[in-house]
Amino acid sequence: MSRFSNLGHRLYQGEVSFDFVGRRKLWYSISGVIVLVAAIGLAMGLHLGIEFKGGSVYTVSKPGLSVSQAQEAADKIVHSHPLVQTTDKGEIRIQVSSEEKVTSSEFTDKLSKEIGVPIADINTQVIGPSWGEQISSKALTGLIIFMVLVTVYLAIAFEWRMAVAALVALIHDLLITIGVYALVGFEVTPGTVIGFLTILGYSLYDTVVVFDTVKENAKGLTKQNRITYSEAANAGLNQTLVRSLNTTVVALLPVAALLFIGGGILGAGTLNDISLALFIGLAAGAYSSICVATPLLAQLKEEQPEMKALAKRVAQRRAADAKAAAEAGHEGAPEGEEFADADLPAGMVGQRGKAAGTRAKGRPSTKR
């Protein structure tokens, strides 16, 4: 743990650095493949819950009744292999699609005989598909409002390029999470929708933390000729890297407990609805804030005329330093040579060594 803490300190000080922004083509390729696989899964169709397609839900209260016994009994009555789960109260929940041509009273009578339980102990609930349509409509409306407010906030608090990068990261996380749901065949319920909306806030929080540090590092950037915007952005990303990873791990631990222990080992299937969405969404959100949002922001910023001019000045200075070193007959400066604080933007004062992945190439060595 102490070594990890020391790494975080060295990342923050700029003593070590991972070049995330410089490898953006690699991250874009990885994200493209993941999104493509998710899109294929989505094209295969989501496994919508009974709340969205309509049907009947039968809750049975009988001590000792297992899921397998209830599943076997239900399969004898209908042929669509109804979904059977345990509830948090230890009851058995059976979902029968509206496509089955069997009335609720008929199913209750047959189920009562199959599992040997009085009809009074079987609770029946009939759900129409219109209820699910209302949920979907309200969720979509909430999503659109959320996206608009996020765009306005980021455009005002930061700038429109950061808003674009953050929105791309949010859509990236949503597509991956929904695609995974389609691939694994988990049922989409109102709890799943809540999970989808929850991960948006987390993903945005992680991205804004990084962007805030990048904004601080970029103050006065055009007044110097040591580093480019991409390198300053990468420095900000490295400064917040350990914090992002720690936050993600702490958030994933309880969600993983719900998914793997509650849903997998204990068999509480209703926990899978929201826990899988949160687990995939949190992991995708951490990845997108590091490997998608910030590299995309740097790419957009580098298209600005002043940033192009800055990159040109930086290249000229490094070339001049390399030429001066060659003429003096000395080797180039070793990696990790410190930059003078006066040469760095206000937000990066104190950064040393390969700040933002920058090498002080060609600076004359003080070694004789």
Salt bridges, closest charged atoms under 4 A:
GLU15 OE1 - ARG10 NE 3.80
GLU15 OE2 - ARG352 NH2 2.35
GLU51 OE2 - ARG93 NH2 3.65
ASP75 OD1 - HIS81 ND1 3.34
GLU106 OE2 - LYS110 NZ 3.15
GLU114 OE1 - LYS76 NZ 3.82
GLU159 OE1 - ARG161 NH1 2.96
GLU159 OE2 - LYS301 NZ 3.04
ASP173 OD1 - HIS172 ND1 3.08
GLU216 OE1 - LYS219 NZ 3.17
GLU231 OE1 - ARG318 NH2 2.97
GLU303 OE1 - LYS308 NZ 3.92
ASP321 OD2 - ARG226 NH1 3.81
ASP321 OD2 - ARG317 NE 3.82
GLU335 OE1 - LYS354 NZ 3.70
GLU335 OE2 - ARG359 NH1 3.17
GLU337 OE2 - ARG363 NE 3.75
GLU338 OE2 - ARG352 NE 3.87
ASP343 OD2 - ARG226 NE 3.39
